[in-house]
Amino acid sequence: MTFASSHRSVLQALLAGTALFFSSSALALAQETPPGSAPTGEAPPPAEPSTPVPAAALPPPEEEKKDKPWYETLRLRGYTQVRYNRLPSFRVNDSLINEQGDRFLGKDTGFGIRRARLVISGDVHPHVSVYLQPDFASVIGDQYNVTLMRDWYADIFVDTAKEFRFRVGQSKVPFGFENLQSSQNRLALDRNDAINSALKDERDLGVFFYWAPAHIRERFQFLVDSGLKGSGDYGVVGLGVYNGQTANRAERNNSPHAVARVTWPFLFGSQYVEVGAGGYYGRFNLGASPRDEAAYALARGPNLVDARAIVSLMIYPQPLGFLAEYNLGRGPSLGSGPDEALRIDSRDLQGGYAQLMYKLDGVVGVSLIPYVRGTLYQGGKKFETNAPRYDVRELELGAEWQPWKALELTAAYVIADRTSSRYPYEQEQGHVTRLQLQFNY
């Protein structure tokens, strides 16, 4: 063998060994690398395009498969009003009282809780919602801070858009604007005598039908939520029948009252305006109660005609606002003069009020609204003993300051000439300076 041939043999052997080494390494690497992945040092192969699964196609979590229990749909809110009426005034008269409006007027009074409300409301079904409101500061006789039912009703919606509904239970009777306006939103400390004499506590037990287009229902809600002092959603059209003896009292004559109301809120330029009209008719049952030697008597039996008609105008404060209502009709009342002063009969009544207000936003806190309201009323109050005939002339000047959404302070000065609700129903004149702190929750 020559030198060249021997070197060629060695070179071939080395090449064969190198090939064998690399083939063995590749086999070992192939056995350790998972299928579909790239060996170290090489770029991974492109992933296959995948289509994302829509969220709607995913199965819901187990807890969302079941409907919420009805009690989890309820909401809780409320407000409380604390008053003090004994501040100095120019003409104090402790005999000037208003038991329908404020039991804390008169002598020997101090701080008082005018209202303490809790509202429980919510949708318990797509076609049924409930509204429950007790008051923990009602007055029965000489007992104060008594719990009493104010509202307890269900709204039953006929259609899915919730434009048509029946309200069944004890609720506000759709008569007027201020009667329907919540005391949480109202400027004046108490409702006026002229309209509120129609319905004690504004409520009664019955069935009411309401209709309003969806966009008007939204407008009703906006007029309340925006602080513009709206009355709430009682429909564009409201119809109903109710007992007629006022709230928390049983029917006494098997003759229900009937009520009807129409109202329409609209934009006049940039100002919201609402006009309305309505009325009710029924018979009210009351009894005569002799006092001392005064033999009060019913002229023609206990079931007396009780009927009224009303017109309303509200120009919402943006920033200047105006509210006025006037009603007239017939209702149970004592007469006047020597021949009729002891006889209770259905007699003519009339009266109303007008209120001017100005809303200042963001000046000091959330809002400041000064206002002035004048009230005139001549007529009876059917739910008071012997239905005394009232002659009311009242002027109230005040301002509501809301530093925060949760707190409101109202100061008012009242100049009044009004009939006393206590026997012998004399006319009284005087002034009252009043403060009210309201906290909302």
C-alpha positions as CSV (number, residue, x, y, z in Angstrom):
1,M,0.0,0.0,0.0
2,T,1.3,3.4,-1.0
3,F,1.3,6.5,1.3
4,A,-1.4,8.2,-0.8
5,S,-3.7,5.2,-0.7
6,S,-3.2,4.8,3.1
7,H,-4.2,8.5,3.7
8,R,-7.2,8.1,1.4
9,S,-8.4,5.2,3.5
10,V,-8.0,7.1,6.8
11,L,-9.9,10.1,5.3
12,Q,-12.8,7.9,4.2
13,A,-13.0,6.4,7.7
14,L,-13.1,9.8,9.3
15,L,-15.9,11.0,7.0
16,A,-17.9,7.9,7.7
17,G,-17.6,8.3,11.4
18,T,-18.6,12.0,11.2
19,A,-21.7,11.1,9.2
20,L,-22.6,8.4,11.7
21,F,-22.3,10.9,14.6
22,F,-24.6,13.5,13.1
23,S,-27.2,11.0,12.0
24,S,-27.3,9.6,15.6
25,S,-27.6,13.1,17.1
26,A,-30.4,13.9,14.7
27,L,-32.3,10.8,15.7
28,A,-31.9,11.5,19.4
29,L,-33.1,15.1,18.9
30,A,-36.1,14.0,17.0
31,Q,-37.1,11.6,19.8
32,E,-36.9,14.4,22.5
33,T,-38.7,17.2,20.5
34,P,-42.5,17.2,20.8
35,P,-44.3,16.9,17.5
36,G,-45.1,20.1,15.8
37,S,-42.4,22.1,17.7
38,A,-39.2,23.4,16.2
39,P,-35.7,22.2,17.3
40,T,-33.7,24.7,19.2
41,G,-32.3,27.5,17.1
42,E,-35.0,27.3,14.5
43,A,-38.1,29.6,14.2
44,P,-41.4,28.0,15.2
45,P,-43.7,27.2,12.3
46,P,-46.6,29.7,11.8
47,A,-49.7,28.9,14.0
48,E,-52.9,27.9,12.3
49,P,-55.4,30.7,12.1
50,S,-58.2,30.2,14.7
51,T,-61.6,31.8,14.8
52,P,-62.5,33.4,18.2
53,V,-65.6,32.1,19.9
54,P,-68.2,34.9,20.3
55,A,-69.0,35.8,23.9
56,A,-72.7,35.0,23.3
57,A,-71.8,31.5,22.3
58,L,-70.0,30.8,25.5
59,P,-72.0,29.1,28.2
60,P,-72.9,31.5,31.0
61,P,-71.4,31.0,34.5
62,E,-73.4,28.7,36.6
63,E,-74.7,31.6,38.9
64,E,-76.0,33.6,35.9
65,K,-78.1,30.7,34.6
66,K,-80.7,31.4,37.2
67,D,-82.9,34.5,37.4
68,K,-82.3,36.8,40.3
69,P,-84.7,36.3,43.3
70,W,-87.3,39.1,43.4
71,Y,-85.9,40.6,46.6
72,E,-82.5,41.2,44.9
73,T,-84.2,43.6,42.4
74,L,-85.5,46.0,45.1
75,R,-84.0,49.4,45.9
76,L,-84.1,51.3,49.1
77,R,-84.1,55.1,49.5
78,G,-85.7,57.7,51.7
79,Y,-85.5,61.1,53.4
80,T,-86.1,62.8,56.8
81,Q,-87.3,66.3,57.6
82,V,-86.5,67.9,61.0
83,R,-88.3,71.2,61.7
84,Y,-88.1,74.1,64.2
85,N,-90.9,76.7,64.1
86,R,-90.2,78.8,67.2
87,L,-87.8,81.4,65.8
88,P,-88.6,85.1,66.4
89,S,-91.1,86.8,64.1
90,F,-92.8,90.2,63.9
91,R,-96.2,89.0,65.0
92,V,-96.4,85.9,67.1
93,N,-99.8,84.2,67.6
94,D,-99.7,80.9,69.4
95,S,-103.3,80.3,68.3
96,L,-102.2,80.2,64.7
97,I,-102.2,76.5,63.8
98,N,-102.4,74.3,60.8
99,E,-103.0,70.7,61.8
100,Q,-103.4,69.6,58.2
101,G,-100.0,71.0,57.3
102,D,-97.7,71.0,60.3
103,R,-98.6,69.8,63.9
104,F,-95.6,71.7,65.3
105,L,-97.2,75.1,64.9
106,G,-98.6,76.8,68.0
107,K,-97.5,77.2,71.6
108,D,-95.3,74.8,73.6
109,T,-93.7,73.2,70.6
110,G,-90.1,72.6,69.8
111,F,-88.1,70.4,67.4
112,G,-90.1,67.9,65.5
113,I,-89.7,65.3,62.8
114,R,-92.1,66.2,60.0
115,R,-91.5,63.2,57.8
116,A,-89.3,60.1,58.1
117,R,-89.8,58.0,55.0
118,L,-88.3,54.8,53.6
119,V,-89.1,53.7,50.1
120,I,-88.7,50.2,48.9
121,S,-89.3,49.8,45.1
122,G,-88.3,47.6,42.2
123,D,-89.3,45.4,39.3
124,V,-90.4,41.9,40.6
125,H,-91.3,40.8,37.1
126,P,-91.0,42.3,33.5
127,H,-94.6,43.4,33.8
128,V,-94.9,44.1,37.6
129,S,-93.2,46.6,39.8
130,V,-93.9,47.4,43.5
131,Y,-93.6,50.6,45.6
132,L,-93.8,50.5,49.4
133,Q,-93.5,53.6,51.6
134,P,-94.1,53.7,55.3
135,D,-93.7,57.0,57.3
136,F,-92.2,56.7,60.8
137,A,-93.2,60.3,61.8
138,S,-97.0,60.3,61.5
139,V,-99.3,61.8,64.1
140,I,-102.4,60.1,65.6
141,G,-104.1,62.1,68.2
142,D,-101.5,63.2,70.7
143,Q,-99.1,60.4,69.8
144,Y,-96.2,61.5,67.6
145,N,-93.7,59.5,65.5
146,V,-96.3,56.7,64.7
147,T,-95.5,54.4,61.8
148,L,-98.2,54.6,59.2
149,M,-98.6,53.4,55.6
150,R,-98.3,56.0,52.9
151,D,-97.9,54.1,49.7
152,W,-98.3,50.4,49.1
153,Y,-99.1,49.5,45.5
154,A,-98.1,47.5,42.4
155,D,-97.8,48.9,38.8
156,I,-99.0,46.3,36.3
157,F,-97.7,47.0,32.8
158,V,-99.8,45.9,29.9
159,D,-97.2,46.3,27.2
160,T,-93.4,45.6,27.0
161,A,-92.7,49.4,26.4
162,K,-94.4,50.1,29.7
163,E,-96.5,52.9,28.3
164,F,-99.8,51.5,29.7
165,R,-100.1,50.5,33.3
166,F,-102.6,49.9,36.1
167,R,-101.7,51.0,39.6
168,V,-103.4,48.9,42.3
169,G,-103.3,49.6,46.0
170,Q,-102.9,52.8,48.2
171,S,-101.2,55.6,46.2
172,K,-101.5,59.2,45.4
173,V,-104.7,60.2,43.7
174,P,-104.0,62.0,40.3
175,F,-105.4,65.4,41.2
176,G,-103.3,68.5,40.6
177,F,-99.6,69.1,40.4
178,E,-98.4,70.0,43.9
179,N,-100.4,67.1,45.4
180,L,-98.4,64.7,43.3
181,Q,-95.1,66.4,43.8
182,S,-93.1,64.6,46.5
183,S,-92.4,66.5,49.7
184,Q,-88.8,65.6,49.1
185,N,-88.8,67.8,46.0
186,R,-91.3,70.5,46.9
187,L,-90.0,74.0,47.7
188,A,-92.7,75.2,50.2
189,L,-92.6,73.5,53.5
190,D,-96.3,72.3,53.3
191,R,-98.8,71.9,50.6
192,N,-101.3,74.7,50.0
193,D,-104.8,74.5,51.6
194,A,-106.7,75.2,48.4
195,I,-105.7,72.0,46.6
196,N,-104.7,69.7,49.5
197,S,-108.1,70.1,51.2
198,A,-109.3,67.8,48.4
199,L,-107.3,64.8,49.7
200,K,-105.8,64.3,53.1
201,D,-102.3,62.9,52.7
202,E,-103.0,63.1,48.9
203,R,-103.7,59.3,48.9
204,D,-106.4,56.7,48.9
205,L,-107.0,53.1,48.1
206,G,-108.1,52.2,44.6
207,V,-107.2,51.3,41.0
208,F,-105.7,53.8,38.6
209,F,-104.8,53.6,34.9
210,Y,-101.9,55.6,33.5
211,W,-100.7,56.1,29.9
212,A,-97.7,58.1,28.7
213,P,-95.4,57.6,25.6
214,A,-91.9,56.3,26.5
215,H,-90.2,59.6,25.7
216,I,-92.6,61.5,27.9
217,R,-92.0,59.1,30.7
218,E,-88.3,59.8,30.3
219,R,-89.1,63.5,30.4
220,F,-91.0,63.1,33.7
221,Q,-88.0,61.4,35.2
222,F,-85.6,64.1,34.0
223,L,-87.7,66.9,35.5
224,V,-87.3,65.2,38.9
225,D,-83.7,64.0,38.7
226,S,-82.4,67.4,37.3
227,G,-83.7,69.3,40.4
228,L,-86.3,71.2,38.4
229,K,-89.0,70.2,40.9
230,G,-91.1,67.9,38.7
231,S,-94.1,66.0,40.0
232,G,-93.1,62.5,38.8
233,D,-94.6,60.1,36.4
234,Y,-98.4,60.0,36.8
235,G,-99.0,59.6,33.1
236,V,-100.1,62.0,30.4
237,V,-103.6,60.5,31.0
238,G,-104.7,59.3,34.4
239,L,-108.0,57.7,35.3
240,G,-109.1,55.9,38.4
241,V,-111.6,54.9,41.0
242,Y,-110.9,55.0,44.8
243,N,-112.7,54.8,48.1
244,G,-113.0,58.5,48.6
245,Q,-112.6,58.6,52.4
246,T,-108.9,59.5,52.2
247,A,-105.8,57.4,53.0
248,N,-105.9,54.7,55.7
249,R,-109.6,55.0,56.2
250,A,-112.2,52.4,55.2
251,E,-114.9,53.1,52.7
252,R,-118.2,54.1,54.4
253,N,-120.8,54.4,51.7
254,N,-120.1,51.8,49.0
255,S,-119.9,54.7,46.5
256,P,-116.4,55.1,45.1
257,H,-115.0,58.4,43.8
258,A,-113.9,58.7,40.1
259,V,-111.0,60.9,39.0
260,A,-109.5,61.9,35.6
261,R,-106.4,64.0,34.8
262,V,-104.5,65.0,31.7
263,T,-101.1,66.8,31.6
264,W,-98.4,67.5,29.0
265,P,-94.8,68.6,29.6
266,F,-93.2,70.3,26.6
267,L,-90.3,72.5,25.5
268,F,-91.1,76.2,24.8
269,G,-87.9,77.4,23.3
270,S,-85.4,76.2,25.9
271,Q,-87.9,76.3,28.8
272,Y,-89.8,73.2,30.0
273,V,-93.5,73.9,30.6
274,E,-96.3,71.7,31.8
275,V,-100.0,72.3,31.6
276,G,-102.7,70.1,33.1
277,A,-106.4,69.8,34.0
278,G,-108.6,67.3,35.8
279,G,-111.3,66.6,38.3
280,Y,-113.1,64.1,40.5
281,Y,-116.6,63.3,41.7
282,G,-118.0,61.2,44.5
283,R,-119.9,61.3,47.8
284,F,-118.1,61.8,51.1
285,N,-119.5,60.3,54.4
286,L,-119.0,62.2,57.6
287,G,-120.7,62.7,60.9
288,A,-121.6,65.7,63.0
289,S,-120.1,66.1,66.4
290,P,-121.8,68.4,68.9
291,R,-119.5,70.7,70.8
292,D,-120.5,72.2,74.1
293,E,-124.0,73.7,73.4
294,A,-123.3,73.9,69.7
295,A,-125.6,71.3,68.1
296,Y,-123.9,70.7,64.7
297,A,-126.1,68.8,62.3
298,L,-126.1,67.4,58.8
299,A,-128.4,69.2,56.4
300,R,-129.3,66.2,54.2
301,G,-127.7,63.0,55.5
302,P,-124.1,61.9,55.8
303,N,-123.3,61.2,52.1
304,L,-122.6,64.6,50.6
305,V,-121.5,65.5,47.1
306,D,-117.7,65.9,46.8
307,A,-116.6,67.2,43.4
308,R,-113.8,69.5,42.1
309,A,-112.2,70.6,38.8
310,I,-108.6,71.9,38.6
311,V,-106.2,73.6,36.1
312,S,-102.4,73.6,36.6
313,L,-99.5,75.5,35.0
314,M,-95.8,74.8,35.7
315,I,-93.0,76.8,34.1
316,Y,-89.9,74.9,35.4
317,P,-87.2,77.1,37.0
318,Q,-84.5,77.5,34.3
319,P,-83.6,79.7,36.1
320,L,-86.9,81.6,36.6
321,G,-89.9,79.5,37.3
322,F,-93.6,79.9,38.0
323,L,-96.2,77.5,39.4
324,A,-100.0,78.1,39.7
325,E,-103.1,76.0,40.3
326,Y,-106.8,76.8,40.8
327,N,-109.7,74.5,41.7
328,L,-113.4,75.0,42.3
329,G,-116.3,72.7,43.1
330,R,-118.5,71.6,46.0
331,G,-117.8,69.7,49.2
332,P,-118.9,69.1,52.8
333,S,-118.7,72.3,54.8
334,L,-120.2,74.3,57.6
335,G,-122.1,77.3,56.4
336,S,-121.7,81.0,57.4
337,G,-124.1,83.3,59.1
338,P,-126.5,82.7,62.0
339,D,-128.8,80.3,60.1
340,E,-126.1,78.0,58.5
341,A,-123.1,78.2,60.9
342,L,-124.2,74.9,62.6
343,R,-125.3,73.0,59.5
344,I,-123.0,70.8,57.4
345,D,-123.9,70.6,53.8
346,S,-122.3,70.3,50.3
347,R,-121.3,73.9,49.6
348,D,-119.3,75.8,47.0
349,L,-115.5,76.0,47.3
350,Q,-112.8,77.7,45.4
351,G,-109.1,78.7,45.7
352,G,-105.6,78.3,44.5
353,Y,-102.0,79.5,44.8
354,A,-99.2,81.0,42.8
355,Q,-95.5,80.5,43.3
356,L,-92.5,82.4,41.8
357,M,-89.0,80.9,42.1
358,Y,-85.5,81.4,40.9
359,K,-82.9,78.5,40.6
360,L,-79.2,79.3,41.1
361,D,-77.0,76.4,40.3
362,G,-73.4,76.1,41.5
363,V,-73.3,79.4,43.3
364,V,-73.1,78.0,46.8
365,G,-73.2,74.3,46.7
366,V,-75.5,72.4,44.4
367,S,-78.4,74.9,44.2
368,L,-80.1,77.8,45.9
369,I,-83.8,78.5,45.1
370,P,-85.5,81.5,46.7
371,Y,-89.3,81.5,46.3
372,V,-92.5,83.3,47.2
373,R,-96.0,81.7,47.3
374,G,-99.4,83.1,47.9
375,T,-102.5,81.0,48.8
376,L,-106.2,81.8,48.8
377,Y,-109.0,79.4,49.8
378,Q,-112.6,79.6,50.7
379,G,-114.3,76.3,51.4
380,G,-114.6,73.3,53.8
381,K,-112.2,70.6,55.0
382,K,-114.2,67.5,54.8
383,F,-111.9,65.3,56.8
384,E,-111.8,67.5,59.9
385,T,-114.4,67.3,62.6
386,N,-117.7,69.0,61.4
387,A,-116.0,70.0,58.2
388,P,-115.2,73.6,59.3
389,R,-115.4,76.3,56.6
390,Y,-112.0,77.9,56.0
391,D,-111.0,81.3,54.9
392,V,-107.2,81.2,54.2
393,R,-105.0,84.1,53.0
394,E,-101.3,83.2,53.3
395,L,-98.0,84.5,52.0
396,E,-94.8,82.4,52.3
397,L,-91.3,83.7,51.5
398,G,-88.4,81.3,51.7
399,A,-85.3,79.8,50.2
400,E,-84.1,76.2,49.8
401,W,-80.3,75.7,49.9
402,Q,-78.8,72.4,48.9
403,P,-75.1,72.3,49.7
404,W,-74.9,68.6,48.8
405,K,-77.3,66.1,47.2
406,A,-77.7,64.5,50.6
407,L,-78.6,67.6,52.5
408,E,-81.1,70.5,52.1
409,L,-81.9,73.5,54.4
410,T,-85.1,75.5,53.9
411,A,-85.9,78.7,55.7
412,A,-89.4,80.3,55.4
413,Y,-91.3,83.3,56.8
414,V,-95.1,82.9,56.7
415,I,-97.7,85.7,57.0
416,A,-101.1,84.1,57.6
417,D,-104.7,84.9,58.2
418,R,-106.5,81.6,58.5
419,T,-109.4,79.7,60.2
420,S,-108.4,77.6,63.1
421,S,-109.0,73.8,62.7
422,R,-110.0,73.7,66.4
423,Y,-113.4,74.5,67.9
424,P,-114.9,77.2,67.8
425,Y,-113.1,77.6,64.4
426,E,-112.1,81.2,64.9
427,Q,-110.1,83.3,62.4
428,E,-106.4,83.8,63.5
429,Q,-103.7,86.1,62.2
430,G,-99.9,85.8,62.8
431,H,-96.4,85.3,61.5
432,V,-94.2,82.2,61.8
433,T,-90.4,81.8,61.1
434,R,-89.5,78.2,60.2
435,L,-86.5,76.1,59.5
436,Q,-86.3,72.6,58.1
437,L,-83.3,70.4,57.6
438,Q,-83.8,67.5,55.2
439,F,-81.4,64.7,54.6
440,N,-81.7,62.3,51.7
441,Y,-80.5,58.8,51.5
